[in-house]
Amino acid sequence: MKKNVGEKDKRIRMVSGAVMIVGGFFVSGWIAAALWILGAVLVITGGIGFCGLYALFGINTCPLDKRKGKEK
């Protein structure tokens, strides 16, 4: 898997995912489950640096190394 999530994007995903997971404890029912699942997906994709939806739509937030033309 080629990384397609940049550093700033990773931080945003990790923080928002953690907030959703914690927020899931303050609600009940399907809303809590949805927050936990979405939060877990954001934390995992932020942690591994790859997002399947980004790959599907051709989005890449990783900066390119100007000298070699490769991803950092």
N, C-alpha and C positions, 0 to 999 in steps of 0.2 A: 504494500500500500504506500503510495506516495503521499507525503504530508501536504494538506491543503488548508490547514488552519494556522494562521499567523499568531505571534505572541500576544498581541493586544486582544485578538479574538479569543484566544485560549483563556486569558484572564477574565474576560467578560463572561464566557461560558461557565467557567469554574465558579465564579461568584454567584451568578444568577441561578445556576443549578443548585448550589448549596442553599440559597435562599428559598428556592422552591421545595427542596426536600424538607427543610425546617418548617416552612409554611404548611406543609402537608399534615403536620402534627396538630395544627390549630383548627383544622376543618375536619369534616367527616364524610364518609361515603365515597362516591365515585370521584369527587373533586380531589380528595386526599390522594387516592390512587393515581389519578392523572398527574398531580403535582409531583409525586414520588417518581413516577416513570419518566416524565419529561425532565425532571431534575437530574435523575440518574443518567439519562442519555446525554445531557449537556456536560455533566462532569466527565463521563467516559470519553466523549468525543474531544473535549478539551484536553484530557489527559494523554490521549494517544495521538492527537494532532491530525486526525482524519475525520472528515464528515462525509457520509455517503450522499447526502442531498447536495452538498457542494460539488462532489464528483459528478453527480447526475446532471447538474445544470452548468458545469464547467466553471465554477467559481473557485478562485484560489486566493487566499489572503496572506499566503507566505511570501515574504519579500525574496526577490531573486538576487543572487550574488552577482554583482555587476561585472566582476573580473572574469568569471567562468561561465556566466549565463545559467548557473544551476541554482537550485533551491538551497537555502542555508540549512 
